[in-house]
């Protein structure tokens, strides 16, 4: 009743929404992460882009070997599910809701674990390069809070049933009532700036 959620939504209205992405990337990779070694070191591209643009073994992916003209670039407008994700805190939000999953049925059908069609992105991957809104963060189960904490610390997410890690760089905006502050994992709370609304 103090307008916390409205304030969080207003931040999305002000958020810059036009970005350049790798066309066809399931998590809106920045094209520079594919072909610029310094940029890749700070913000690696996803396994799908490594497989698509790398020469041979993905474990040896070298962005300096990628011809920039071979990377299709698209101007993308961030929107719900593609740069904006919302999570309503409750006991029913499991870690998989945040990480996403590898669809094993699709993997069996397609046969390529790096295909973007195999990944079902969770909320953290949907928010990549944009904004994650978590309403009532203190109501999330501890395991789900830990997944959020890891993404904020490391900027990566490992979907369920997968060994692949994907980039998850986003701005997180969370809300909580004062009575639920003790339910927020202390390391997670340490990574959040607290603004109190009377």
N, C-alpha and C positions, 0 to 999 in steps of 0.2 A: 503493500500500500504506500510505499515511499517513492515509487517511480524508478527503482533500480533497473528493472528489465527495460523500461522505456529508454532510460539513459544509455544502456548497452546497445539497444537497437539504433539509437541515434548515432552512435559511433560508426556503425556500419554505413549509415547514410552519408557520413562525411569521409569514409574510407575511399582512397583512390581505387577505381575498379578496372581501368584499362591496363592490361599487361601484355607483353609479348611472350608467347609460349611455343613449345615444340608442337607442331601440328600432329594430332593423334596421340599425344602422351596422356596416359590415364590420370596423372597428377599435376598437370600444368607445369612441366619443367621449364625453367628458364633456358632459352637456347644457348646462352653463354656457358651454362654448366656442362654442355655437351662437347664444346670445342675449345674452350679457354681453360688452360691448365690451372691458373690461379683461381678463377671463379669456381672451377670444379672442386678444388681443394677446400674452399669455404662452404660451398653448397653443391654436393655431388648430385649428378642426375640419377634418375631412377633406373632399376635393372632393365626395364623395357627399353629405355633409350640406349643404355649401354649395349644391349644385345643388338639393337637395330642399327646403331652407327659404329660399333666397335669392329675391329678386324680380328675375328677369331675368338680367342679365349676371353670371356668377360672378366675373369680375375685379373687380367693384364690390361684392362681398358685404359687407354692413353688419349685424353682429349686433344693433345697436340697432333695426333695422327688423323683427326677427323677434319675433313674439308668443310669449312663453314657453309659453302654453297650447297652442300648435300643435305643440310638440315632444314626441313621445311618449317617456316615460321608463320605463326598466325597471331593476329591481334585478337586477344580474348577479353571479353567483358566478364569479370568475376560476378558470380551469381550464386544462388542457393545450390549447394552440391558441388560447385566449381569455384572455390575460393571463399565461400561462406558456409559454415556448418553450425547448426544449433543443437544443443543437448539440454534436455530438461532433466535435472538431477532427480534421481529416484533410485530405490534399491534394485529396480529391474534393469538398470543400465549396466551391462556387463562389459568387460574389457574388449570383447570382439566387436561391440558396437562402436568403439573408438578406433580400434586397429583395422577393422575390416577382415576379410577372409579370402583365402584362395579357394575358388570353387573347384573342388576336385572332380566333379562331373564334367565341367567344361575342360579341365586339364586333360582328362581322359579322352574327351572328344577331339580336342585340338592337338594335344601332344607336345605343346611348346609352353614350358612354365613361364617364359618371359613375355608371352602374348598378353597385351592389355585386356583381352577378353576374359582372361582367367581371374583377374583381380576384381574383387568387389570391395571398393574403397570404403573404409569406415569414416567416421566423422573427422578424425585427425587428418586423413589424406584428402578428404573433401575440402578441408580448410587450407590446404597447402597454398602458400603465397597470398593468403588472405586473412580472414578473421574467424575465430572460433568463439562462439557465445555459449557459455555454460551457465544456465540458470539454476540456482540452488546447488552450488558445487558441494556443499557439506552433506547433501543427501546422497551423493554417489558412494557406492561401496568402496572400501579401502583399496581393493585390487584395481578397480577402475581409476581411482585417484592416482595410483602408482603408475599406471600406463600414461596418464596425462603428464605426470611429473617427468617420466623418462623422455617423452616427446619434447617437453619444454627444455630439459637439460641438454639433450643430445641432438635435437632437430631431426630425429629419424623415428620410423615406426616399422615394426615387423608384424605383418598381418598374420592372423591365426592360420595354422596349417601350412606355414611357409618358412623358409630359411632366408628369404630375401628381405633386405631392408629398403625402405622407401623414404625419400625426403619429406619432412613435415615441418616446414618453416611457416609459422603463422603467429598472429597476435592473438593472445587469449584474453578474453574479457569474461570474468566470472561474477556471479552475484551470490549473496548469502544473507540470511537473516542473522542478527547478532546471536540468537540462541543456538544457531548451528555452527558457529565459528569453531567450537571445540571439536567438532566432527571432521574438520579439515585436517588432513595429514600435515604435520608440522613442516616437513621439508617442502611440500607443495606450497603451503601458505608463505614460506620464506621467499618463494620465487614470485609471489604476487604482490603488487602494490595495493595497499588497502586504502580505500576512500570510504569514509563513513557518511551516510546520508541520514540526517535526522528525520 
